[in-house]
Amino acid sequence: MFTVPTAVRKLLILSSLPVLIVVVVVVVVVVVVVVVVVVVAAAAAAVVVVVVVVVVAVVVVVVVIVVVVVVVAAVVVFPACGRRFQSPIDIRSSSIRYRPMAGVSIFPSDLKARVQLENLGATVGLTPKGRDILFRGGNLPGTFRLHNIHFHWSNRDRAGSEHKLEGRGFSVEMHIVTHNTKYKNMMQAAGKRDGIHVFLVWLQRAARPNAGLGFVFNEIRRVRTPGAQTNGGLINIASLLPPPTVPYFRYQGSLTTPPCTGNVQFTVFSVPLSISGRQLAQFRLVNLRTATDPYLMTNSRPVQPLDNRIILTNSPYYR
């Protein structure tokens, strides 16, 4: 089976195609400037300067070639990552439209689900290992089954989240990934307009710890190295969401990691939950080692263009 180079995967996660194009253009401009300097130095018969500049020019040209090759590989291997309507986005009031939408319900609401905590290399994830957890209501196009829960963070308190609200970031972003029960699994649901739904919860550093994620922080020290996992524990999924009265935003986007599959619907709860400084430090102690970066400090993709998308909300504030 063909294996995508980790460098390409990381590039797609941490960048977007427009950003890469800008990088290439900047480097090309630098090469042109270097060439001009070489010509001027040669005209002045400054031999030492010519040699130094030529060496620098060769290095820069090699860098350009590498960047171009990686960009082409990224576009060929994961073309969706360079397309329109990608996630994450910056949620701005100018693109928000009010629509009455009911609250989201979880069934069974009082069940403590058995989950397995695992270091997936680029994030820490929770995978259900028992009875199905279902999401209904909230104007969802069907009933959705919990697939996994994972987190995005960084070493800065307001730069860990992938999505932003009016330009503001948060400490951590939690993705509760689900798929429509009309499809057998995530693979079948991928790409379908009603297939995948991500419930997004922001966590902001505060004095009060997050009680709902108690299991995660009790066990996270056991999964600090990539591939490590726990035997499992119990967690109340409903406790991970804000109260039912909290308004939310909804829009159509994509997975934020390769293959950047489109037609993913997001429900973004407008009010962040708390996470204590001590809990946040536990995330930052997790080794997110990859083949190209043994000390990966952030696993958040930058904000992508909105591409004229409309963001719906049930918040009366936007009526």
N, C-alpha and C positions, 0 to 999 in steps of 0.2 A: 504493500500500500504506500502511495506517495505521502510523504510527511512534509508538511509545510514548515519551513525554517522558522525557528522561534523568533529570529530578528524581524521577520515579516509580520508575524502575529503581534509582537510588541509594538511595532510601528503602527499597525492598524488600530490597536487599542488606544495608544497614546496620541495619535494624530488623526488627521483627516486628509483626504486627497488635496484639497486646496492649500492646506498648510505645507504639504510636501512639495507642491509645485512652486510655492513661494520660496522655499528653501533652495530648490534647484536654481531658480532664477537668480537669487542672491549670490550663490556660489559661482554661477557663470559670470556675473558681473565682476566678482572678485578676481576671477581668472583673467578677464579682459584687462582689468586695472594692472594686474601683475605683469601681463605681457607688455603693456605700455611702458611700465617702469623698466622692464628689461631692455626694451628698445632705446629708451632715453639713456639708461646706464651704459649700454653698448656704444652709443654715440659719443658719450663722454669718456670712453675708454677706461671706465672704472672696472677693472677685471674682477676684483674681489666682490664688488657689489653685484656684478653680473652673475657670478657663480652662486652666490647666496640666493639671489632672486630666482634663478633657474631652478634650484633645488626646491624652493618654496612653491614655485609654479607647478612642478611635477607632483608634489604632495597634494596640492589643491585639485589638480586634474584627476588624480586617483580618487579623491573623495567624491568629486562630482560623478565619476563613473559608477562608484559604489551606490551613491544615492539614487541615481537614475535606474540602476538595475533593480534595487529594492522597490522603488516606486512601481516599475513595470511589473515586477513579480507580485506586488500587492494587488494591483489592478486585475491581473490575470487570475490569481488564486482566489481572491475574495472581492469580486467586482462590486458587490452590494455595498461594501464599506465606503465606496466613493460616490454612491448615488444620492439622490435627494431623499428627503423625509427621514433622516437619520436621527438617532438619539445619542446623547442627551441634548436637552435644549434649555435655554433660559426662558422661564415663564414670565412674560411681560404683559402688563395690563392692556396694552394696545392690541393684543391678539386674543384677549379673553372675551368669551361671550357667555352670557348666563343661560342656563337651561335647567329646569326642575329635574332633579334626579334623586332617587331614593338612596338610603344608606345601604352599605354592603353588609351582608350577614354571613357568618361562618357556621357550618354544621359539621359535627355537633359542637355547639358553642362552649360547652363546659368540659370538653374532652382534653386531657393532657396527652398529646401525641408523642409517640416514641420517635425520636430522631437520632441521627448519627452526625456527629460533628467531624469535619474533615478539612485538612489543609489541602486545597486544590492547586497549590502552586502560585496562582495569581489572586486568590482570595480564600476566605474561610467560608464553608458552606454547611448548611443543615439539610439533611435528606430524610424525609419521612420513611419510617420502617414498620408501618403497621396499617391501621385502619385509615381509609381515605379521609382527607380533610377537604371539604367542599365550600366553595364561595358562590353565593347567590345574591340576587337583588341588585340594587345599584344600577339598574338599566343595562345590566350585562347581557350579551347575546347568548345566554345559556348558563349552564352550571359548569364551574371550573374547578379542577382538581389540583391540589398543591403538588408541585413538582420539586421545588427546592427553595431555600432561602440563602442568600449570600449578601456580602457586605462590600462597600467601597469606602476607603478612607485614605488619609495622607498624614504627613507629619505636621500639618498646620490645621488649626481648629476650624477655620472657615474655608478650607480648600479640599476637604475630603469628599464632599458630595459631587456627583456627576451633574445632576440637574441643579439649576439655580432658580431663585425667585427674585425677580427684579434686580438681577445682577449679584444677589447675595448667595454665598455658599454656606454649607453646614458641615459639621464635624464628620458625620458618617451618613452614608445612604444605604438603606436596607432594601433589597429587592425580594419580594415574595412572588416567585414565578409560578404561574398556573397554566394549565391548558384545558380547553373545552372538552368535556366528557364525551362529546359526540365523536371525538377522535381518540384512538386507542392510546397514543402516547405523544410525546413532544415532537417526535420526528414527523408523524403524520400531521400534526397541527401546524408545524412550521410553514410560514408563508401564507396560510389561510387567513382571510380577513377577520374571522371570528375564532381563530385558533389559539393564540397565546395572549395572556393578560398578565401584566406585571403590576402588583400593588406596591407602591413606593412610599417608604416612610423615612423622613429625615430624622436624624438624631443630633441634637445640639448639646455641646458641653454645658453642664450645669452642676450645681452642688448636689442635687438629688440623683442617686443612681437609678438605672433602669432595671426594675424588678423583674419585668417580663423576660429579660435576657439573662436571668440569673444562671441558668444551666450553662450558657455559652461561656460566661466569665469564670465559672467554677471549673470548667474543663479545658479552657483555651490553652492553658500552659502545656497540655498534653499533645497539642497539635501545632507546635511552633515550627516544626520542620515540614517541608512539602511531602505529601503522601501520608502523613500521620493522621490517625483517626481514632475516635473513641468507640467504645462498645455500644454506646447509646444512652439516652436519658429521656426524661419526660419534660415537655414544654407545652404551655397553653398558648396555642397559636393566636387566639383571640386577644390575648394580653399584649401582643406585639403591635396591634393597631390602635390608633387614637380612638376616643369615644365615638359612637355612631353619629353624634351631632356635629362632629368636625367636618367642615366642607372639604371638597376635593376638586382637583383639576383632572381633566381627561383629554388625551390626545392620541393620535396614531403616530407611532414611531418605529423603532427597530431595536434589535438586540444591541447592546453597547459594546459587545466583544465579537470578534470574528466567529461566524461568517456574517455578522451584521444583518441577519435576516429581517426583512421588512414586515409590514402588516402586524406589528406588535402594538397592542393597545396598553396604555399606561393610565393607572389611576394614581394620582399624586396627592397625598393628604397634605393640606395646606398648613397645618400646625405641627412643628417638630416635637418629638418626644425627647426626654432628657437622657443624657448619658454622663456619668460622672468622669472627672479627670482620671481617676484610678482605672475605671473601665476602659476609657479611651487609650490609656497607656498600655493596656493588655493587647489591644489590637496592634499597636505600633511595635510591640515586641515580637509579633508573629513574623517569621521569616518567609517572605514571598519570593524566594529565590527562583529565578528562571535561568535558562542556559546562557542568556546574554547579560543578565543583571542579577548578581548574587545578593544585592542589597536594594531590592526594589522597595521604594518608600511610598509609592502611591499606585493605586490600581484603578484610577478614575480616568475615563476618556474625556477630552475637552468638549465643551459645548459645540454643537453642530448648527448649521444654518437652519432657521425656522422654515424657510421655503414657503412662506405665505400660509402656513397651516393655522387653523383656528383651534384654540384651546377652550374647551367647554368647562364650565364650573357650575356647581349648585349653590355657590355662596351668594346670599342676598346682596352682599356688598357690591357686586358687579351688575346688578339689575339696571 
